[in-house]
Amino acid sequence: MKNIIITGATGMVGAIVLKHCLESNEIDKITSFVREPTGIKHPKLNEIIVKNFLDYSDHLNEFQNVRAVYFCIGVYTGAVPDTKFKEITVDYTCKFADALKHKTIQS
């Protein structure tokens, strides 16, 4: 069984990754962390609405038995103030990696 996680599936890159993963016969389960629902219903899609991408403590169980991760959260330079840009591109990534590392150590 191949389980994966995708973040940012409502964005430009994440939506393409999600589409390909849904079409793949090699993937059995997709856990997608998103801010807003994609509106996509599929038997192998488990969509989780995340209000705070700096805190995955309520979702650590979703990191179990994961074979691959596609981290697709991002923002264009200049689209948000510099502090928000750093939060999205650096802090979100680090917190996700911490959650992934924590769960890997615990498993």
Backbone torsions as a table, in degrees:
resi	resn	phi	psi	omega
1	MET	NA	129.4	179.2
2	LYS	-111.5	111.5	178.0
3	ASN	-107.0	140.1	179.3
4	ILE	-132.2	163.7	172.8
5	ILE	-120.9	138.2	171.9
6	ILE	-125.1	133.9	169.9
7	THR	-111.5	148.2	176.4
8	GLY	74.9	32.8	-176.3
9	ALA	-70.6	-5.8	176.3
10	THR	-93.5	-6.6	179.8
11	GLY	-87.9	178.9	-176.3
12	MET	-59.2	-54.3	-178.1
13	VAL	-73.6	-46.3	-178.1
14	GLY	-59.0	-37.0	178.9
15	ALA	-64.6	-38.2	177.8
16	ILE	-68.2	-43.5	178.2
17	VAL	-60.9	-45.9	179.2
18	LEU	-59.3	-45.7	-179.7
19	LYS	-57.8	-48.3	-179.1
20	HIS	-65.0	-38.6	179.6
21	CYS	-68.0	-39.0	177.7
22	LEU	-64.4	-33.1	-179.2
23	GLU	-81.6	-15.4	-175.5
24	SER	-77.3	132.9	174.5
25	ASN	-79.8	-9.8	-179.0
26	GLU	-87.3	-8.7	-178.0
27	ILE	-112.3	128.1	-177.8
28	ASP	-97.7	-34.3	-177.1
29	LYS	-143.1	135.8	177.3
30	ILE	-121.0	121.0	171.5
31	THR	-102.4	121.4	-175.8
32	SER	-116.2	119.1	175.2
33	PHE	-94.0	117.4	-176.8
34	VAL	-136.7	157.2	173.8
35	ARG	-78.3	-41.1	-178.2
36	GLU	-126.8	147.8	178.8
37	PRO	-59.8	143.8	177.3
38	THR	-78.7	-24.1	-175.3
39	GLY	86.6	0.6	-179.3
40	ILE	-90.0	129.7	175.3
41	LYS	-113.9	125.7	-179.0
42	HIS	-154.3	142.3	-176.8
43	PRO	-58.8	-30.2	-178.5
44	LYS	-98.0	6.9	-179.9
45	LEU	-99.5	124.2	174.1
46	ASN	-114.9	99.8	-175.7
47	GLU	-93.8	126.7	-178.6
48	ILE	-118.4	122.3	178.0
49	ILE	-82.0	123.1	-179.3
50	VAL	-114.0	121.8	179.7
51	LYS	-86.9	-24.8	-177.2
52	ASN	-135.4	102.9	-178.8
53	PHE	-75.9	8.0	173.1
54	LEU	-100.6	0.9	-177.2
55	ASP	-145.0	108.0	178.3
56	TYR	-104.9	12.5	-173.4
57	SER	-58.2	-30.5	178.9
58	ASP	-80.2	-6.2	-173.1
59	HIS	-124.8	14.6	-175.5
60	LEU	-60.6	-29.7	179.0
61	ASN	-64.5	-22.2	179.8
62	GLU	-72.1	-14.3	-178.4
63	PHE	-86.9	-0.6	-180.0
64	GLN	-76.8	142.7	174.4
65	ASN	56.3	37.7	179.6
66	VAL	-96.4	130.4	-179.6
67	ARG	-94.8	-26.5	-178.1
68	ALA	-152.4	153.5	178.3
69	VAL	-132.2	134.7	173.8
70	TYR	-116.8	104.4	-179.4
71	PHE	-93.2	104.9	-172.2
72	CYS	-116.4	19.3	177.3
73	ILE	-79.4	134.2	177.6
74	GLY	-172.0	176.2	179.7
75	VAL	-152.4	149.1	179.0
76	TYR	-72.3	142.6	174.6
77	THR	-58.2	132.0	179.3
78	GLY	87.3	-9.1	-178.7
79	ALA	-76.8	-23.7	-179.6
80	VAL	-138.7	163.2	175.9
81	PRO	-58.8	156.0	-176.5
82	ASP	-54.4	-39.6	-179.1
83	THR	-66.2	-39.4	177.8
84	LYS	-70.1	-37.1	177.1
85	PHE	-59.1	-46.1	178.2
86	LYS	-63.0	-42.4	179.9
87	GLU	-59.1	-46.8	-176.9
88	ILE	-70.7	-45.6	-172.6
89	THR	-85.7	-25.4	-178.5
90	VAL	-111.2	-57.7	-173.6
91	ASP	-64.3	-43.8	178.1
92	TYR	-59.5	-42.3	-178.8
93	THR	-64.1	-45.5	-179.6
94	CYS	-64.1	-41.6	179.5
95	LYS	-66.5	-37.9	176.8
96	PHE	-64.7	-45.3	178.9
97	ALA	-61.5	-38.9	176.8
98	ASP	-61.3	-43.8	179.1
99	ALA	-64.4	-42.1	179.4
100	LEU	-65.0	-43.8	178.7
101	LYS	-64.8	-44.6	179.8
102	HIS	-58.0	-46.3	-178.1
103	LYS	-69.7	-35.9	178.4
104	THR	-64.2	-40.0	179.0
105	ILE	-67.7	-38.3	-177.4
106	GLN	-74.1	-27.7	-174.9
107	SER	-72.5	NA	NA
